[in-house]
Structure formats: C-alpha cells, structure tokens
C-alpha cells in the first residue's frame, strides 16, 4: 500500500530510499559525526545509526548554527542523507540543505512520524509546484 502526503518544498530535488525516523529533534553540531554520518548524541533515539544515504525524518533541528556547515561537510564527504523531511524546518536545516543541494520538505504532519518505519521505502518529490512524500506501507 502507498501513502502520499503533501508537504511544502524548501529545497528542490528528488530522492528515493530507505527511511530513518526520529520523533526527537536532531542537532547536527555535536549530534552527528561529520566523519562517519553516525548519530553520536548520547541518549538520542538514533544514537549509533548512520544517516548517510537515508531519507531522514525528524520534527525539527536544534542547536548551533554550525549545524548548517556540518550538513554541508557530510554532503562533501558523501555522507549526507538523500533528503530530509521535517514537521517544521528552521534556518539551520534549511541553510545546510541549500548549501548541500539536499532535497528538503516540511509541513509533514507530525502524526505521520508514527506511521513511517525505519527501513520503509520512501520517495521525496520537492518542486516549487509540488511537494510530496510517498511512503510504501
């Protein structure tokens, strides 16, 4: 079965891949190792998981503005997520995705974070005229 969810496009692009989902915010500065793409924030639900090559779902970012440059560094090393899906993006995430050309959508309804499972196949289509997340459930 397929679920199509309308979102808002913040950074254009398309990606298809495996979902990695957190119901908790993510800090890229200090929370994600830019050398490995692994979540290193102690106690975070994704601690130890690698975000590289995934469609990364989380409600919003947190932490320092340096997080934008961590996202950029991950992209330069080939360790960034394929796309990011937020409930509400803030400037740290937006700027990091713009610098890195990572597709970014937000206004993803929070209750759907419970439906998307780690490992689900997801497609993100982020265009000015159309922004959707397609989830295979």
C-alpha positions in Angstrom: 0.0 0.0 0.0 1.2 3.5 -0.7 0.5 6.7 1.2 1.0 10.1 -0.4 1.5 13.1 1.9 1.5 16.7 0.7 4.3 18.9 2.1 6.0 22.2 1.5 9.1 22.4 -0.7 12.0 24.3 0.9 14.9 22.9 -1.2 14.0 21.4 -4.6 15.1 17.9 -5.7 14.0 14.2 -5.7 15.2 11.2 -3.8 14.2 7.7 -3.2 15.5 5.4 -0.5 15.1 3.9 3.0 13.5 5.9 5.8 15.3 6.7 9.0 12.9 8.2 11.5 13.3 10.1 14.8 10.4 11.6 16.8 13.1 13.7 18.5 14.9 16.8 17.1 18.4 16.4 15.7 21.4 18.6 16.4 23.9 18.3 13.6 26.6 20.1 15.5 27.7 17.7 18.2 24.9 15.3 17.5 26.1 13.8 14.2 29.7 12.8 13.5 30.7 14.6 10.2 33.4 12.0 9.6 31.1 9.0 9.7 27.5 10.2 9.3 26.6 8.5 12.6 24.3 10.0 15.2 26.5 10.4 18.3 24.3 12.4 20.6 24.0 10.4 23.8 20.5 9.1 24.6 19.1 10.2 21.2 16.7 7.5 19.7 19.0 7.3 16.6 22.3 7.1 18.6 24.7 4.8 16.7 22.6 4.9 13.5 24.1 6.2 10.2 22.1 8.9 8.4 24.1 8.6 5.2 22.0 7.6 2.1 18.7 7.6 4.0 15.6 9.7 3.8 15.9 11.4 7.2 12.6 12.2 9.1 12.6 14.3 12.3 10.4 17.0 13.7 12.9 19.9 13.6 16.6 20.7 14.1 18.1 22.0 17.3 21.4 23.5 18.4 24.1 25.7 16.9 24.1 27.4 13.5 27.3 25.5 12.9 24.9 22.6 12.2 24.4 24.0 8.7 28.1 23.5 7.9 28.1 20.0 9.4 25.3 19.1 6.9 27.5 20.7 4.1 30.6 18.7 5.3 28.6 15.5 5.3 27.5 16.2 1.7 31.0 16.9 0.6 32.2 13.6 2.0 29.2 11.7 0.5 27.8 11.0 4.0 24.6 13.2 3.9 21.0 12.0 3.9 19.4 11.7 0.5 16.6 14.0 1.6 15.3 15.5 4.8 11.6 15.6 5.9 10.6 17.8 8.8 7.5 18.7 10.6 8.8 22.3 10.8 12.2 23.2 9.4 14.2 26.1 10.9 17.0 28.1 9.3 19.8 25.8 10.5 18.4 22.8 8.5 17.3 24.9 5.5 20.7 26.6 5.1 22.5 23.3 5.4 20.3 21.7 2.7 20.5 24.7 0.4 24.4 24.7 0.6 24.4 20.9 0.0 21.6 20.6 -2.5 19.7 18.1 -0.3 16.0 18.0 -1.1 14.1 19.3 1.9 10.4 19.4 2.7 8.5 20.4 5.8 4.9 20.7 7.0 4.9 16.9 7.2 2.1 16.1 9.6 3.6 15.1 13.0 1.2 12.2 13.5 2.7 10.5 10.3 6.0 10.2 12.1 4.3 7.2 13.9 3.4 5.6 10.5 6.8 5.8 8.8 9.0 3.0 9.9 12.8 2.7 9.7 13.5 0.9 6.6 10.3 1.8 4.8 10.8 2.7 1.1 10.2 6.5 0.7 10.2 8.9 -2.3 10.5 12.6 -1.8 9.5 14.9 -4.7 10.3 18.5 -3.8 9.4 21.0 -6.5 8.0 24.5 -6.3 4.7 23.4 -7.7 4.5 20.0 -6.0 6.0 18.6 -2.8 5.0 15.2 -1.7 6.4 12.3 0.3 5.4 8.8 -0.9 5.6 6.1 1.7 5.3 2.4 0.9 3.5 0.9 3.9 
